[in-house]
């Protein structure tokens, strides 16, 4: 079973070893990796630079990218998409 990465209107949620990390903010994206083929990578865009997080990459063979046409809400709202495990929310 593939793990799921969620792209919301105002953030992203991705699996980590201890649950899901949720990054809230319009600047967070999941994009094709600049380092590895067939991978996605976490990116934070700013006016001048794009910051590529080298340690947050996901193999496309083992992860599905799901686009959600909603904004990230609180933890109970996120439970619709992530029913089990810990959820860690960071708002930037």
Backbone as CSV, one residue per row, in Angstrom:
resi,resn,N_x,N_y,N_z,CA_x,CA_y,CA_z,C_x,C_y,C_z
1,UNK,0.843,-1.187,0.000,0.000,0.000,0.000,0.889,1.252,0.000
2,UNK,0.582,2.178,-0.907,1.378,3.394,-1.012,1.023,4.383,0.092
3,UNK,2.032,5.100,0.573,1.799,6.181,1.523,1.278,7.389,0.761
4,UNK,0.561,8.266,1.457,-0.072,9.400,0.796,0.561,10.719,1.221
5,UNK,0.772,11.585,0.235,1.201,12.956,0.459,0.022,13.823,0.033
6,UNK,-0.364,14.779,0.876,-1.518,15.618,0.578,-1.065,17.037,0.258
7,UNK,-1.560,17.578,-0.848,-1.318,18.974,-1.217,-2.646,19.715,-1.051
8,UNK,-2.713,20.562,-0.026,-3.903,21.357,0.245,-3.772,22.712,-0.447
9,UNK,-4.827,23.508,-0.411,-4.789,24.842,-1.001,-3.789,25.744,-0.285
10,UNK,-3.561,25.486,0.990,-2.656,26.346,1.771,-1.612,25.554,2.556
11,UNK,-1.141,24.458,1.998,-0.113,23.701,2.697,0.036,22.283,2.184
12,UNK,0.880,21.516,2.864,1.139,20.128,2.501,1.158,19.270,3.764
13,UNK,0.865,17.992,3.594,0.979,17.011,4.677,1.724,15.806,4.107
14,UNK,2.746,15.351,4.827,3.547,14.246,4.319,3.903,13.302,5.470
15,UNK,4.059,12.006,5.149,4.365,11.024,6.191,5.813,11.117,6.646
16,UNK,6.008,10.932,7.932,7.331,10.824,8.529,7.327,9.565,9.389
17,UNK,8.460,9.230,9.959,8.577,7.984,10.722,7.659,7.941,11.941
18,UNK,7.290,9.098,12.498,6.487,9.133,13.725,5.083,9.702,13.505
19,UNK,4.623,9.763,12.276,3.294,10.290,11.970,3.354,11.181,10.745
20,UNK,2.464,12.147,10.703,2.420,13.087,9.566,2.880,14.463,9.992
21,UNK,3.651,15.113,9.140,4.023,16.518,9.303,3.118,17.335,8.404
22,UNK,2.562,18.400,8.939,1.708,19.295,8.165,2.348,20.670,8.182
23,UNK,2.655,21.195,7.017,3.224,22.538,6.867,2.130,23.422,6.287
24,UNK,1.712,24.423,7.052,0.632,25.305,6.631,1.230,26.634,6.183
25,UNK,0.841,27.068,5.025,1.322,28.315,4.439,1.286,28.197,2.926
26,UNK,1.014,29.288,2.249,0.874,29.256,0.796,2.182,28.944,0.081
27,UNK,3.308,29.079,0.758,4.602,28.922,0.097,5.100,27.486,0.060
28,UNK,4.440,26.550,0.751,4.892,25.160,0.794,4.340,24.384,-0.402
29,UNK,5.202,23.627,-1.068,4.830,22.847,-2.250,5.519,21.488,-2.215
30,UNK,4.961,20.570,-2.968,5.635,19.317,-3.282,5.902,19.365,-4.777
31,UNK,7.162,19.198,-5.178,7.555,19.337,-6.581,8.440,18.163,-6.972
32,UNK,8.661,18.015,-8.266,9.616,17.004,-8.731,10.995,17.326,-8.168
33,UNK,11.696,16.306,-7.753,13.005,16.480,-7.135,14.037,16.990,-8.136
34,UNK,14.924,17.861,-7.655,16.023,18.330,-8.499,17.250,17.425,-8.368
35,UNK,17.229,16.513,-7.395,18.380,15.645,-7.136,18.196,14.215,-7.631
36,UNK,17.007,13.665,-7.407,16.773,12.256,-7.706,15.658,12.098,-8.735
37,UNK,15.833,11.169,-9.652,14.778,10.880,-10.610,13.654,10.127,-9.915
38,UNK,12.447,10.334,-10.405,11.272,9.613,-9.920,11.012,9.857,-8.430
39,UNK,11.274,11.080,-7.962,11.030,11.465,-6.573,10.330,12.813,-6.508
40,UNK,9.603,13.029,-5.430,9.055,14.338,-5.091,9.883,14.923,-3.964
41,UNK,9.833,16.252,-3.828,10.632,16.929,-2.816,9.845,18.094,-2.229
42,UNK,10.044,18.349,-0.938,9.418,19.481,-0.268,10.142,20.767,-0.649
43,UNK,9.367,21.799,-1.010,9.924,23.075,-1.449,9.182,24.206,-0.749
44,UNK,9.937,25.216,-0.308,9.336,26.446,0.208,9.764,27.579,-0.713
45,UNK,8.786,28.220,-1.339,9.062,29.295,-2.299,8.980,30.650,-1.622
46,UNK,9.902,31.527,-1.972,9.896,32.908,-1.509,10.039,33.800,-2.744
47,UNK,10.002,35.103,-2.555,10.097,36.008,-3.691,11.438,35.885,-4.409
48,UNK,12.487,35.648,-3.669,13.827,35.630,-4.261,14.332,34.215,-4.517
49,UNK,14.116,33.293,-3.595,14.685,31.947,-3.689,13.609,30.885,-3.492
50,UNK,13.913,29.687,-3.979,13.169,28.484,-3.629,14.089,27.648,-2.754
51,UNK,13.591,27.189,-1.626,14.376,26.376,-0.698,13.967,24.920,-0.856
52,UNK,14.884,24.093,-1.336,14.640,22.682,-1.563,15.138,21.910,-0.336
53,UNK,14.268,21.157,0.289,14.613,20.393,1.486,15.113,19.017,1.052
54,UNK,16.428,18.839,1.066,17.050,17.629,0.536,16.696,16.383,1.335
55,UNK,16.410,16.552,2.613,16.114,15.383,3.446,14.642,15.005,3.435
56,UNK,13.809,15.779,2.733,12.376,15.477,2.660,12.044,15.180,1.201
57,UNK,12.354,13.941,0.797,12.082,13.479,-0.555,11.300,12.180,-0.484
58,UNK,10.464,11.950,-1.490,9.574,10.795,-1.494,9.647,10.100,-2.845
59,UNK,9.814,8.797,-2.801,9.853,7.986,-4.015,8.442,7.899,-4.598
60,UNK,8.324,8.160,-5.894,7.009,8.109,-6.546,6.460,6.692,-6.627
61,UNK,7.330,5.688,-6.497,6.887,4.296,-6.517,6.158,3.910,-5.224
62,UNK,6.509,4.568,-4.117,5.939,4.185,-2.822,5.004,5.237,-2.225
63,UNK,4.841,6.390,-2.906,4.000,7.477,-2.390,3.072,8.003,-3.483
64,UNK,1.840,8.311,-3.108,0.872,8.953,-3.992,0.719,10.402,-3.579
65,UNK,0.676,11.301,-4.559,0.418,12.711,-4.306,-1.063,12.972,-4.567
66,UNK,-1.768,13.437,-3.526,-3.210,13.658,-3.607,-3.479,15.146,-3.437
67,UNK,-4.183,15.732,-4.412,-4.552,17.140,-4.351,-5.899,17.265,-3.659
68,UNK,-5.957,18.108,-2.619,-7.175,18.305,-1.836,-7.650,19.735,-2.083
69,UNK,-8.890,19.890,-2.522,-9.437,21.206,-2.856,-10.045,21.870,-1.613
70,UNK,-9.283,21.851,-0.529,-9.693,22.466,0.735,-8.463,23.063,1.402
71,UNK,-8.699,23.971,2.332,-7.604,24.501,3.142,-7.375,23.590,4.334
72,UNK,-6.156,23.613,4.848,-5.834,22.844,6.051,-6.602,23.441,7.224
73,UNK,-7.260,22.593,7.984,-7.967,23.060,9.173,-7.222,22.630,10.424
74,UNK,-7.968,22.357,11.456,-7.352,21.887,12.697,-7.136,20.371,12.633
75,UNK,-6.684,19.804,13.719,-6.367,18.374,13.723,-7.586,17.510,13.440
76,UNK,-8.753,17.884,13.971,-9.948,17.074,13.718,-10.336,17.118,12.233
77,UNK,-10.117,18.231,11.566,-10.364,18.312,10.119,-9.386,17.415,9.362
78,UNK,-8.135,17.390,9.784,-7.130,16.569,9.117,-7.387,15.077,9.292
79,UNK,-8.100,14.695,10.343,-8.404,13.273,10.576,-9.280,12.682,9.465
80,UNK,-9.939,13.507,8.680,-10.681,13.001,7.518,-9.727,12.369,6.511
81,UNK,-8.514,12.896,6.426,-7.540,12.438,5.457,-6.488,11.524,6.082
82,UNK,-6.168,11.763,7.346,-5.143,11.001,8.068,-5.814,10.387,9.296
83,UNK,-6.449,9.216,9.149,-7.254,8.684,10.249,-6.472,8.192,11.464
84,UNK,-5.231,7.750,11.273,-4.467,7.220,12.401,-3.086,7.852,12.455
85,UNK,-2.440,7.750,13.593,-1.080,8.253,13.757,-1.042,9.670,14.301
86,UNK,0.157,10.108,14.615,0.359,11.461,15.134,0.310,12.471,14.000
87,UNK,-0.169,13.681,14.312,-0.173,14.787,13.356,0.538,15.954,14.008
88,UNK,1.579,16.435,13.344,2.352,17.574,13.832,2.142,18.736,12.869
89,UNK,1.547,19.819,13.329,1.204,20.966,12.482,2.159,22.116,12.742
90,UNK,2.728,22.674,11.673,3.585,23.865,11.754,2.982,24.914,10.840
91,UNK,2.705,26.091,11.402,2.149,27.197,10.611,3.233,28.244,10.396
92,UNK,3.502,28.551,9.116,4.519,29.563,8.788,3.993,30.522,7.756
